[in-house]
Amino acid sequence: MQPLEVVHTSREPRAAGTPFGCAGEMIYTSRQVHARVTAREISRVIASGRLIRAGRYYVTPDTAEGVRAALAAGLRPTCVTAAEEHGLWVPPVAGWHVYARRGSPGAGWVGHGWHPSWPESGPIASPGSCSGTPSVP
């Protein structure tokens, strides 16, 4: 299996040899996975627990629970949830901070607004967008 281009990695890599030849926490788009492996192989990798489906994304098991839950609900992690994923220190806070594409993110989330379209292409808000300053590609 060829290594996939990764949409997002966070923190320091934790272990070598994670799915698809990558190390550490990884998030892939469905398009990336389907372009490289067959549906049968995807089913096998998911059944083995090496990848988890989260909305339009596939994530490795060491991806943070809040990130997996947000992506599965069609939300994007932002604010302190995203900052922590980018390896920044954050104080303990209640709830997962997200923004929604349309309307309110719903009960159980700390909403940070909504956007008619995603302001960034990545699955997790960049540090620049988290701080209220423009992000630089």
DSSP file (Angstrom, degrees, kcal/mol; ACC not computed):
  #  RESIDUE AA STRUCTURE BP1 BP2  ACC     N-H-->O    O-->H-N    N-H-->O    O-->H-N    TCO  KAPPA ALPHA  PHI   PSI    X-CA   Y-CA   Z-CA
    1    1 A M              0   0    0      0, 0.0    36,-0.1     0, 0.0     3,-0.1   0.000 360.0 360.0 360.0 132.1    0.0    0.0    0.0
    2    2 A Q        -     0   0    0     34,-0.2     2,-0.1     1,-0.1    34,-0.0  -0.499 360.0-101.0 -77.5 146.8    1.4    3.4   -0.9
    3    3 A P        -     0   0    0      0, 0.0     2,-0.2     0, 0.0    18,-0.2  -0.426  40.4-131.7 -62.9 142.4    1.7    6.2    1.7
    4    4 A L        -     0   0    0     16,-0.6     2,-0.4    -2,-0.1    29,-0.1  -0.637  18.9-105.9 -92.5 152.3   -1.2    8.7    1.4
    5    5 A E        -     0   0    0     -2,-0.2     2,-0.4    27,-0.1    -1,-0.0  -0.649  43.8-130.8 -71.1 133.8   -0.9   12.4    1.5
    6    6 A V        -     0   0    0     -2,-0.4    22,-0.2     1,-0.1     3,-0.2  -0.742  16.7-159.5 -96.7 134.5   -2.1   13.5    4.9
    7    7 A V  S    S+     0   0    0     20,-1.9     2,-0.3    -2,-0.4    21,-0.2   0.878  79.4   3.9 -74.9 -39.9   -4.6   16.2    5.3
    8    8 A H  E     +A   27   0A   0     19,-1.3    19,-1.4   114,-0.1     2,-0.3  -0.989  56.8 177.9-151.2 135.9   -3.7   16.8    9.0
    9    9 A T  E     -A   26   0A   0     -2,-0.3     2,-0.3    17,-0.2    17,-0.2  -0.966  15.6-168.0-128.9 153.0   -1.2   15.6   11.5
   10   10 A S  E     -A   25   0A   0     15,-0.7    15,-0.5    -2,-0.3    76,-0.2  -0.963  41.6  -1.3-141.0 159.7   -0.9   16.9   15.0
   11   11 A R  S    S-     0   0    0     74,-0.7     3,-0.1    -2,-0.3    74,-0.0   0.106 103.1 -39.0  56.8-174.8    1.4   16.8   17.9
   12   12 A E  S    S-     0   0    0      1,-0.1    13,-0.2    12,-0.1    -2,-0.1  -0.566  75.5 -94.3 -76.2 142.5    4.6   14.8   17.8
   13   13 A P        -     0   0    0      0, 0.0    11,-0.1     0, 0.0     3,-0.1  -0.351  38.9-164.3 -55.8 137.2    4.4   11.4   16.1
   14   14 A R        +     0   0    0      1,-0.3     2,-0.3    -3,-0.1    -2,-0.0   0.791  61.7   7.3 -99.3 -32.8    3.7    8.8   18.7
   15   15 A A    >   -     0   0    0      0, 0.0     9,-1.5     0, 0.0     3,-0.5  -0.987  67.8-123.3-154.1 140.0    4.5    5.6   17.1
   16   16 A A  T 3  S+     0   0    0     -2,-0.3     7,-0.1     1,-0.2     6,-0.1  -0.433  87.6  38.8 -77.0 156.2    6.0    4.4   13.8
   17   17 A G  T 3  S+     0   0    0      1,-0.2    -1,-0.2    -2,-0.1     6,-0.2   0.721  70.6 154.4  82.2  22.2    4.1    2.1   11.5
   18   18 A T  B X>  -D   22   0B   0      4,-1.5     3,-0.9    -3,-0.5     4,-0.7  -0.253  59.2 -47.8 -73.6 174.2    0.6    3.5   11.8
   19   19 A P  G >4 S+     0   0    0      0, 0.0     3,-1.2     0, 0.0    -1,-0.2   0.023 124.1  12.4 -50.0 145.0   -1.8    2.9    8.8
   20   20 A F  G 34 S-     0   0    0      1,-0.2   -16,-0.6    -3,-0.1     3,-0.1   0.743 128.2 -65.8  62.8  28.9   -0.6    3.6    5.3
   21   21 A G  G <4 S+     0   0    0     -3,-0.9     2,-0.3     1,-0.2    -1,-0.2   0.680 102.4 124.1  74.7  18.2    3.0    4.0    6.2
   22   22 A C  B <<  -D   18   0B   0     -3,-1.2    -4,-1.5    -4,-0.7     2,-0.4  -0.724  52.2-135.4-109.9 160.2    2.6    7.1    8.3
   23   23 A A        +     0   0    0     -2,-0.3    -7,-0.2    -6,-0.2     2,-0.1  -0.924  60.9   0.8-116.0 141.3    3.6    7.8   11.9
   24   24 A G  S    S-     0   0    0     -9,-1.5     2,-0.3    -2,-0.4    38,-0.1  -0.294 107.8 -13.7  85.6-169.2    1.4    9.5   14.6
   25   25 A E  E     -A   10   0A   0    -15,-0.5   -15,-0.7   -13,-0.2     2,-0.3  -0.513  69.9-180.0 -73.8 130.0   -2.1   10.9   14.4
   26   26 A M  E     -A    9   0A   0     -2,-0.3    34,-1.9   -17,-0.2     2,-0.4  -0.965  21.8-162.9-136.5 149.2   -3.4   11.3   10.9
   27   27 A I  E     -AB   8  59A   0    -19,-1.4   -20,-1.9    -2,-0.3   -19,-1.3  -0.998  14.6-175.2-130.7 128.6   -6.5   12.4    9.2
   28   28 A Y  E     - B   0  58A   0     30,-3.1    30,-2.6    -2,-0.4     2,-0.2  -0.898  24.6-119.4-120.3 149.5   -7.3   11.5    5.5
   29   29 A T  E  >  - B   0  57A   0     -2,-0.3     4,-1.9    28,-0.2    28,-0.2  -0.521  27.6-116.9 -79.2 157.5  -10.1   12.6    3.2
   30   30 A S  H  > S+     0   0    0     26,-2.2     4,-2.9     1,-0.2     5,-0.3   0.899 116.8  56.8 -58.3 -40.5  -12.4    9.9    1.8
   31   31 A R  H  > S+     0   0    0     25,-0.2     4,-1.8     1,-0.2    -1,-0.2   0.904 105.1  50.8 -59.8 -42.8  -11.2   10.9   -1.7
   32   32 A Q  H  > S+     0   0    0      2,-0.2     4,-0.7     1,-0.2    -1,-0.2   0.922 114.1  43.5 -62.0 -44.2   -7.5   10.2   -0.7
   33   33 A V  H >X S+     0   0    0     -4,-1.9     4,-2.0     1,-0.2     3,-1.1   0.943 114.2  48.6 -68.1 -47.5   -8.3    6.8    0.7
   34   34 A H  H 3< S+     0   0    0     -4,-2.9    -1,-0.2     1,-0.3    -2,-0.2   0.766 106.5  58.3 -66.7 -25.4  -10.6    5.7   -2.1
   35   35 A A  H 3< S+     0   0    0     -4,-1.8    -1,-0.3    -5,-0.3    -2,-0.2   0.725 116.0  34.2 -73.7 -21.1   -8.0    6.8   -4.7
   36   36 A R  H << S+     0   0    0     -3,-1.1     2,-0.3    -4,-0.7   -34,-0.2   0.715 119.4  32.8-108.8 -25.8   -5.4    4.5   -3.3
   37   37 A V  S  < S-     0   0    0     -4,-2.0    -1,-0.2    -5,-0.1     2,-0.1  -0.922  78.2-105.1-135.7 158.5   -7.2    1.4   -2.0
   38   38 A T     >  -     0   0    0     -2,-0.3     4,-2.4     1,-0.1     5,-0.2  -0.315  34.0-109.9 -78.2 163.6  -10.2   -0.7   -2.9
   39   39 A A  H  > S+     0   0    0      1,-0.2     4,-2.5     2,-0.2     5,-0.2   0.878 121.0  54.5 -59.7 -37.8  -13.4   -0.7   -1.0
   40   40 A R  H  > S+     0   0    0      2,-0.2     4,-2.0     1,-0.2    -1,-0.2   0.913 108.7  47.7 -63.2 -42.6  -12.6   -4.2    0.2
   41   41 A E  H  > S+     0   0    0      2,-0.2     4,-2.6     1,-0.2    -2,-0.2   0.893 110.5  52.1 -65.5 -39.4   -9.2   -3.0    1.6
   42   42 A I  H  X S+     0   0    0     -4,-2.4     4,-2.6     1,-0.2     5,-0.2   0.937 109.1  49.9 -61.3 -45.8  -10.9   -0.1    3.3
   43   43 A S  H  X S+     0   0    0     -4,-2.5     4,-2.6     1,-0.2    -1,-0.2   0.898 111.5  49.4 -59.1 -40.9  -13.4   -2.4    4.9
   44   44 A R  H  X S+     0   0    0     -4,-2.0     4,-1.8     2,-0.2    -1,-0.2   0.913 111.2  47.9 -64.9 -43.5  -10.6   -4.6    6.1
   45   45 A V  H  X>S+     0   0    0     -4,-2.6     5,-1.7     2,-0.2     6,-0.9   0.895 114.3  46.7 -66.5 -39.9   -8.5   -1.7    7.5
   46   46 A I  H ><5S+     0   0    0     -4,-2.6     3,-1.2     1,-0.2    -2,-0.2   0.927 111.2  51.6 -66.8 -44.4  -11.6   -0.3    9.4
   47   47 A A  H 3<5S+     0   0    0     -4,-2.6    -2,-0.2     1,-0.3    -1,-0.2   0.839 107.9  53.0 -61.2 -32.4  -12.5   -3.8   10.7
   48   48 A S  H 3<5S-     0   0    0     -4,-1.8    -1,-0.3    -5,-0.2    -2,-0.2   0.627 114.0-120.1 -78.2 -12.0   -9.0   -4.1   12.0
   49   49 A G  T <<5S+     0   0    0     -3,-1.2    -3,-0.2    -4,-0.5    -2,-0.1   0.525  81.6 118.8  86.7   5.4   -9.3   -0.8   13.8
   50   50 A R  S   <S+     0   0    0     -5,-1.7     2,-0.3     1,-0.1    -4,-0.2   0.742  81.0  27.0 -77.7 -21.7   -6.4    0.8   12.0
   51   51 A L        -     0   0    0     -6,-0.9     2,-0.4     9,-0.2    -2,-0.3  -0.979  69.3-156.6-135.5 151.0   -8.7    3.5   10.6
   52   52 A I  E     -C   59   0A   0      7,-2.6     7,-2.8    -2,-0.3     2,-0.3  -0.993  21.8-124.0-127.7 132.6  -12.0    5.0   11.8
   53   53 A R  E     +C   58   0A   0     -2,-0.4     2,-0.3     5,-0.2     5,-0.2  -0.617  30.7 175.4 -75.6 130.9  -14.6    6.6    9.6
   54   54 A A  E >   -C   57   0A   0      3,-3.4     3,-1.8    -2,-0.3     2,-0.3  -0.748  58.6 -70.4-137.8  86.8  -15.4   10.2   10.8
   55   55 A G  T 3  S-     0   0    0     -2,-0.3    -1,-0.2     1,-0.3    17,-0.2  -0.486 117.5  -9.7  65.3-126.3  -17.8   11.9    8.4
   56   56 A R  T 3  S+     0   0    0     15,-0.4   -26,-2.2    -2,-0.3    -1,-0.3   0.410 130.5  73.4 -82.1   3.0  -15.9   12.6    5.2
   57   57 A Y  E <   -BC  29  54A   0     -3,-1.8    -3,-3.4   -28,-0.2     2,-0.4  -0.742  66.9-143.6-118.0 160.9  -12.6   11.7    6.8
   58   58 A Y  E     -BC  28  53A   0    -30,-2.6   -30,-3.1    -2,-0.3     2,-0.3  -0.988  26.5-171.5-117.5 134.5  -10.8    8.6    8.0
   59   59 A V  E     -BC  27  52A   0     -7,-2.8    -7,-2.6    -2,-0.4   -32,-0.2  -0.892  24.1-112.7-126.4 155.5   -8.7    9.0   11.1
   60   60 A T    >   -     0   0    0    -34,-1.9     3,-2.2    -2,-0.3    -9,-0.2  -0.501  38.3-105.7 -81.1 158.3   -6.2    6.9   12.9
   61   61 A P  T 3  S+     0   0    0      0, 0.0    -1,-0.1     0, 0.0   -10,-0.1   0.738 117.0  61.3 -59.3 -24.2   -7.2    5.5   16.4
   62   62 A D  T 3  S+     0   0    0    -38,-0.1     2,-0.2     2,-0.1   -37,-0.2   0.398  74.7 117.1 -87.3   6.4   -4.9    8.0   18.2
   63   63 A T  S <  S-     0   0    0     -3,-2.2     5,-0.1   -37,-0.1    -4,-0.1  -0.553  82.5 -92.2 -69.2 136.6   -6.8   11.0   16.8
   64   64 A A     >  -     0   0    0     -2,-0.2     4,-2.5     1,-0.1     3,-0.3  -0.139  27.9-124.1 -54.9 142.1   -8.4   12.8   19.8
   65   65 A E  H  > S+     0   0    0      1,-0.2     4,-2.7     2,-0.2     5,-0.2   0.877 110.3  53.1 -55.4 -42.9  -11.9   11.8   20.7
   66   66 A G  H  > S+     0   0    0      2,-0.2     4,-2.3     1,-0.2    -1,-0.2   0.868 109.6  48.2 -63.6 -37.5  -13.2   15.4   20.3
   67   67 A V  H  > S+     0   0    0     -3,-0.3     4,-2.6     2,-0.2     5,-0.3   0.939 112.8  47.8 -67.9 -47.5  -11.8   15.7   16.8
   68   68 A R  H  X S+     0   0    0     -4,-2.5     4,-2.4     1,-0.2    -2,-0.2   0.933 114.0  47.2 -57.8 -47.0  -13.2   12.4   15.7
   69   69 A A  H  X S+     0   0    0     -4,-2.7     4,-1.6    -5,-0.2    -1,-0.2   0.910 112.7  48.8 -63.6 -43.2  -16.6   13.3   17.1
   70   70 A A  H  <>S+     0   0    0     -4,-2.3     5,-3.1     2,-0.2     3,-0.3   0.945 113.3  45.9 -63.0 -48.8  -16.7   16.7   15.5
   71   71 A L  H ><5S+     0   0    0     -4,-2.6     3,-1.4     1,-0.2   -15,-0.4   0.897 111.1  53.2 -62.2 -40.1  -15.7   15.4   12.1
   72   72 A A  H 3<5S+     0   0    0     -4,-2.4    -1,-0.2    -5,-0.3   -17,-0.2   0.821 109.0  50.1 -63.7 -30.5  -18.2   12.6   12.3
   73   73 A A  T 3<5S-     0   0    0     -4,-1.6    -1,-0.3    -3,-0.3    -2,-0.2   0.388 122.0-106.9 -87.6   3.0  -20.9   15.2   13.1
   74   74 A G  T < 5S+     0   0    0     -3,-1.4    27,-0.5     1,-0.3     2,-0.2   0.732  81.2 124.1  79.0  21.9  -19.9   17.4   10.1
   75   75 A L      < -     0   0    0     -5,-3.1    -1,-0.3    -6,-0.2    25,-0.2  -0.655  56.3-130.0-109.4 166.4  -18.3   20.0   12.3
   76   76 A R  E     -E   99   0C   0     23,-2.2    23,-2.0    -2,-0.2    48,-0.2  -0.979  22.4-121.1-119.4 128.2  -14.8   21.5   12.4
   77   77 A P  E     +E   98   0C   0      0, 0.0    48,-2.6     0, 0.0    21,-0.3  -0.416  45.2 158.8 -62.3 137.9  -12.7   21.7   15.5
   78   78 A T    >>  +     0   0    0     19,-2.5     4,-1.3    46,-0.2     3,-1.2  -0.806  37.7  22.1-144.4-175.9  -11.7   25.3   16.3
   79   79 A C  H 3> S-     0   0    0      1,-0.3     4,-2.8    -2,-0.2     5,-0.2  -0.159 127.4  -7.0  52.2-133.4  -10.5   27.5   19.2
   80   80 A V  H 3> S+     0   0    0      1,-0.2     4,-2.3     2,-0.2    -1,-0.3   0.821 136.0  56.8 -67.0 -30.6   -9.0   25.6   22.1
   81   81 A T  H <> S+     0   0    0     -3,-1.2     4,-1.5     2,-0.2    -1,-0.2   0.943 113.8  39.4 -64.0 -46.2   -9.9   22.2   20.6
   82   82 A A  H  X S+     0   0    0     -4,-1.3     4,-1.8     2,-0.2    -2,-0.2   0.902 112.9  55.9 -68.9 -41.2   -8.0   23.0   17.4
   83   83 A A  H  <>S+     0   0    0     -4,-2.8     5,-2.5     1,-0.2    -2,-0.2   0.912 107.5  49.3 -58.8 -42.9   -5.1   24.8   19.3
   84   84 A E  H ><5S+     0   0    0     -4,-2.3     3,-1.7     1,-0.2    -1,-0.2   0.901 108.5  53.4 -63.0 -40.3   -4.5   21.6   21.4
   85   85 A E  H 3<5S+     0   0    0     -4,-1.5   -74,-0.7     1,-0.3    -1,-0.2   0.812 104.4  56.0 -64.0 -29.4   -4.5   19.5   18.2
   86   86 A H  T 3<5S-     0   0    0     -4,-1.8    -1,-0.3   -76,-0.2    -2,-0.2   0.362 126.2-102.7 -84.5   6.5   -1.8   21.8   16.8
   87   87 A G  T < 5S+     0   0    0     -3,-1.7     2,-0.2     1,-0.3    -3,-0.2   0.586  75.3 139.6  88.2  10.3    0.3   21.1   19.8
   88   88 A L      < -     0   0    0     -5,-2.5     2,-0.3    -6,-0.2    -1,-0.3  -0.594  58.0-109.9 -86.1 149.1   -0.3   24.4   21.7
   89   89 A W        -     0   0    0     -2,-0.2    -1,-0.1     0, 0.0    -5,-0.0  -0.601  41.2-179.3 -74.1 136.1   -0.8   24.4   25.4
   90   90 A V        -     0   0    0     -2,-0.3     3,-0.1    -6,-0.0   -10,-0.0  -0.984  28.3-111.8-134.1 148.4   -4.4   25.2   26.4
   91   91 A P        -     0   0    0      0, 0.0     2,-0.2     0, 0.0   -11,-0.0  -0.358  50.9 -82.6 -71.4 159.3   -6.0   25.5   29.8
   92   92 A P        +     0   0    0      0, 0.0     2,-0.3     0, 0.0     0, 0.0  -0.449  60.3 175.6 -61.9 130.6   -8.6   22.9   30.8
   93   93 A V        -     0   0    0     -2,-0.2     2,-0.4     2,-0.1    -3,-0.0  -0.931  31.1-110.5-135.0 159.0  -11.9   23.8   29.3
   94   94 A A  S    S+     0   0    0     -2,-0.3     0, 0.0     2,-0.0     0, 0.0  -0.741  76.3   1.2 -89.7 136.9  -15.4   22.2   29.2
   95   95 A G  S    S-     0   0    0     -2,-0.4     2,-0.5    14,-0.1    14,-0.1   0.138  86.9 -72.0  81.1 166.9  -16.6   20.9   25.9
   96   96 A W  E     - f   0 109C   0     12,-0.5    14,-2.6   -30,-0.1     2,-0.5  -0.876  43.3-135.1-101.9 130.1  -15.3   20.7   22.4
   97   97 A H  E     + f   0 110C   0     -2,-0.5   -19,-2.5   -19,-0.3     2,-0.3  -0.740  39.4 151.9 -92.1 125.8  -15.0   23.9   20.5
   98   98 A V  E     -Ef  77 111C   0     12,-2.2    14,-2.0    -2,-0.5     2,-0.3  -0.916  36.0-137.6-144.1 164.0  -16.3   23.8   16.9
   99   99 A Y  E     -E   76   0C   0    -23,-2.0   -23,-2.2    -2,-0.3     2,-0.3  -0.962  22.1-139.7-124.9 155.7  -17.8   25.7   14.1
  100  100 A A  E     - f   0 114C   0     13,-1.7    15,-2.0    -2,-0.3     3,-0.2  -0.718  13.6-134.3-110.6 157.3  -20.6   24.5   11.8
  101  101 A R  S    S+     0   0    0    -27,-0.5     2,-0.4     1,-0.3    -1,-0.1   0.869  95.9  15.6 -76.9 -37.3  -21.1   24.9    8.1
  102  102 A R  S    S-     0   0    0     12,-0.1    -1,-0.3     2,-0.1    11,-0.0  -0.990 118.1 -29.5-139.3 128.8  -24.8   25.8    8.5
  103  103 A G  S    S-     0   0    0     -2,-0.4    -3,-0.3    -3,-0.2    12,-0.1  -0.098 101.5 -17.3  68.7-163.9  -26.6   26.9   11.6
  104  104 A S        -     0   0    0      1,-0.1    -2,-0.1    -5,-0.1     3,-0.1  -0.462  54.2-129.8 -77.6 146.5  -25.8   26.0   15.2
  105  105 A P        -     0   0    0      0, 0.0    -1,-0.1     0, 0.0     2,-0.1   0.675  53.5-127.4 -70.8 -14.0  -23.6   23.0   16.0
  106  106 A G    >   -     0   0    0      3,-0.1     3,-1.2     2,-0.0     5,-0.1  -0.278  43.3 -25.8  96.7 176.9  -26.3   21.7   18.4
  107  107 A A  T 3  S+     0   0    0      1,-0.2     3,-0.1    -3,-0.1     0, 0.0  -0.289 120.1  34.3 -65.7 146.4  -26.3   20.6   22.0
  108  108 A G  T 3  S+     0   0    0      1,-0.3   -12,-0.5   -13,-0.0     2,-0.3   0.360 100.1  91.0  93.1  -5.4  -23.1   19.3   23.5
  109  109 A W  E <  S-f   96   0C   0     -3,-1.2     2,-0.9   -14,-0.1    -1,-0.3  -0.873  74.2-128.2-119.9 153.0  -20.7   21.5   21.5
  110  110 A V  E     -f   97   0C   0    -14,-2.6   -12,-2.2    -2,-0.3     2,-0.2  -0.882  38.6-146.3 -98.0 102.6  -19.2   24.9   22.2
  111  111 A G  E     -f   98   0C   0     -2,-0.9   -12,-0.2   -14,-0.2     3,-0.1  -0.432  24.6-174.4 -77.5 142.3  -20.2   26.7   19.0
  112  112 A H  E     -     0   0C   0    -14,-2.0    -1,-0.1     1,-0.6   -33,-0.1  -0.341  59.4 -78.4-126.5  48.4  -18.0   29.4   17.5
  113  113 A G  E     -     0   0C   0    -14,-0.1   -13,-1.7   -15,-0.1    -1,-0.6  -0.220  49.0 -99.5  87.7-178.3  -20.2   30.5   14.7
  114  114 A W  E     -f  100   0C   0    -15,-0.2   -13,-0.2    -3,-0.1   -12,-0.1  -0.936  20.7-148.4-140.9 162.9  -21.0   29.0   11.4
  115  115 A H        -     0   0    0    -15,-2.0     3,-0.1    -2,-0.3    -2,-0.0  -0.987  21.1-134.2-134.7 141.2  -19.9   29.6    7.8
  116  116 A P  S    S+     0   0    0      0, 0.0     2,-0.3     0, 0.0    -1,-0.1   0.807 100.9   9.6 -65.7 -26.6  -21.8   29.1    4.5
  117  117 A S  S    S-     0   0    0     -3,-0.0    -3,-0.0     0, 0.0     0, 0.0  -0.967 101.5 -84.5-143.6 158.4  -18.7   27.4    3.3
  118  118 A W        -     0   0    0     -2,-0.3   -17,-0.0     1,-0.2    -4,-0.0  -0.446  29.7-148.1 -66.9 130.1  -15.6   26.2    5.1
  119  119 A P  S    S+     0   0    0      0, 0.0     2,-0.3     0, 0.0    -1,-0.2   0.666  82.9  33.9 -73.2 -14.8  -13.1   29.1    5.4
  120  120 A E  S    S-     0   0    0      2,-0.2     5,-0.0     1,-0.1    -2,-0.0  -0.949  74.4-132.2-136.5 156.3  -10.2   26.6    5.2
  121  121 A S  S    S+     0   0    0     -2,-0.3    -1,-0.1     3,-0.0     4,-0.1   0.736  79.1  89.8 -82.4 -21.3   -9.6   23.4    3.3
  122  122 A G  S    S-     0   0    0      2,-0.1    -2,-0.2     1,-0.1  -114,-0.1  -0.291  82.0-121.5 -76.2 161.2   -8.2   21.4    6.3
  123  123 A P  S    S+     0   0    0      0, 0.0     2,-0.4     0, 0.0    -1,-0.1   0.656  97.9  48.5 -75.6 -15.5  -10.4   19.4    8.7
  124  124 A I  S    S-     0   0    0    -48,-0.2   -46,-0.2   -42,-0.0    -2,-0.1  -0.984  96.8-103.0-127.9 136.1   -9.2   21.4   11.8
  125  125 A A        -     0   0    0    -48,-2.6     5,-0.0    -2,-0.4    -4,-0.0  -0.250  41.7-114.7 -56.4 140.4   -9.0   25.2   12.0
  126  126 A S     >  -     0   0    0      1,-0.1     4,-1.7    -4,-0.1     3,-0.3  -0.330  25.8-107.5 -72.3 159.4   -5.5   26.6   11.6
  127  127 A P  H  > S+     0   0    0      0, 0.0     4,-1.5     0, 0.0     6,-0.2   0.863 119.5  56.8 -56.6 -35.7   -3.8   28.3   14.6
  128  128 A G  H  4>S+     0   0    0      1,-0.2     5,-1.6     2,-0.2     4,-0.4   0.898 107.7  45.8 -63.2 -40.9   -4.2   31.7   12.8
  129  129 A S  H  45S+     0   0    0     -3,-0.3     3,-0.4     1,-0.2    -1,-0.2   0.787 108.9  57.9 -73.6 -25.0   -8.0   31.2   12.5
  130  130 A C  H  <5S+     0   0    0     -4,-1.7    -1,-0.2     1,-0.2    -2,-0.2   0.837 107.5  46.2 -70.9 -32.3   -8.2   30.1   16.1
  131  131 A S  T  <5S-     0   0    0     -4,-1.5    -1,-0.2     2,-0.2    -2,-0.2   0.499 117.3-109.1 -90.7  -2.8   -6.6   33.3   17.4
  132  132 A G  T   5S+     0   0    0     -4,-0.4    -3,-0.2    -3,-0.4    -4,-0.1   0.486  84.1 115.2  88.6   2.1   -8.8   35.6   15.3
  133  133 A T  S   <S-     0   0    0     -5,-1.6    -1,-0.4    -6,-0.2    -2,-0.2  -0.755  78.1 -90.0-102.3 154.1   -5.9   36.5   13.0
  134  134 A P        -     0   0    0      0, 0.0     2,-0.2     0, 0.0    -1,-0.1  -0.294  42.5-124.6 -61.8 143.8   -5.8   35.6    9.3
  135  135 A S        -     0   0    0     -7,-0.1    -9,-0.0    -3,-0.0     0, 0.0  -0.612  14.2-139.4 -87.7 151.8   -4.2   32.3    8.5
  136  136 A V              0   0    0     -2,-0.2    -8,-0.1     1,-0.1    -1,-0.0  -0.949 360.0 360.0-111.7 124.3   -1.3   32.1    6.1
  137  137 A P              0   0    0      0, 0.0    -1,-0.1     0, 0.0    -2,-0.0   0.525 360.0 360.0 -65.9 360.0   -1.3   29.1    3.7
